[in-house]
Amino acid sequence: MNRNDFLAGDETLFKDPLVLDYDYMPKLIPYRENEQREIALAIKPLLAMRNGRNLFIYGNPGIGKTLACKHVLKELEEHSDIYCFYINCWKRSTSYKIALQLCEETDYPFVQNKKTDELFDVIKKEINKKSAVFVLDEVDKLEDVSFLYFILEDIYRKSIILITNNKDWLITLDSRIKSRLTPQVLEFRDYNKEETEGILKQRLKFAFKEGVFQEDAFNFVVEKTFERKDIRIGLYLMREAANNAETKSSKRITKDDVNEAVKKLGEFSIKDKSELDDDSNKILQIVKNNSGKKIGELFRIYQEQKGDSVYKTFQRKILKLEKAGFVKLKKIVGGAEGTTTIVNYSYKDLSDFQ
């Protein structure tokens, strides 16, 4: 390699790295036109001041469910007579937390010392001045669903859109809520290989300077992304491969750079720690600093650090962290203490690879 093959100190391979963010919203979402149309049709009656339809959307992670819904919500922004609420149920997992978010988005500041029911009483008066769309993402992460009953009973004109990776979640829903909800079911199928390539090529065009990503390297990204059936894996691999190339001051991103990124995937979790509530983040940090300890020992550390949750709530949050791939649990049966649970930190994000 000669001098011209190396980046200067202030040079970069990126044109716009934000295009590779998981929550980046492109102007067009390819291969999801039919699904977006179904979402729009469910909401359309609200534009005529009528009640909308409800949707239950399911499909594997990383195939555009959230993005398609957010895209439709964005198009509704010009309609000032419709409230658009996007709620991440991983982060807002209780009716009280959801009530607080609704208060915030309807500009009601007097939430202190008010119970959940009191907050909903205030919210419904404001929301019922307009129509409303409620998008509940990762709805299977909810710890209670009582607020759904509130929306169904007390909000006059609405569409409720439930998003989940778990198609069986609807079966577990309380019968009194399910009978009122009667949602249309919308499946998001996996992208085929051609569609996977098309989506990643679109991001590649806007994220990187022309010609820096070698063809065999990009094809390798497509192959690995299609194997995992998750577009976010491809975005991660492209970003990390470029970082690998820049570390070597190379002007080209090679298949070797992608392969290094693949090795870093390991148990990589797409879930963002910023989506955790404060208490769960605190618990995760304790696990990270004390990986391999028993759950009882971790709870004692949590109490020493002025944690507010009781032991049962602490256990439930540990189980939730395991379900999302942040920690791994290992049960040990027998011994002086009977059955014990060992908690290991397993989350990998970009900061863990720097």
Buried (B, 14 or more C-beta within 10 A) or exposed (E): EEEEEEBEEEEEBBBEBEBBEBEBEEEEBEBBEEBBEBBBEBBEBBBEEEEBBBBBBBBBBBBBBBBBBBBBBEEBEEBEEBBBBBBBBBBBBBBBBBBBBBBEBBEBEEBEEBEBEEBBBBBBEBBBEBBBBBBBBBBBBBEEBBBBBBBBEBBEBBBBBBBBBEBEBBEEBEEEBBEBBEBEEBEBEEBEEEBBBBBBEBBBEEBBEEEBBBEEBBEBBBBBBBEBBBBBBBBBBBBBBBBBBBEEEBBBBBBBBBBBBBEBBEEBBBBBBEBBBEBBBBBBEBBBEBBEBBBEBBBEBBBEEEBEBEEEEBBEBBBBBBEBBBBBBEEEEEEEEEEBBBBBBBBBBEEEBE
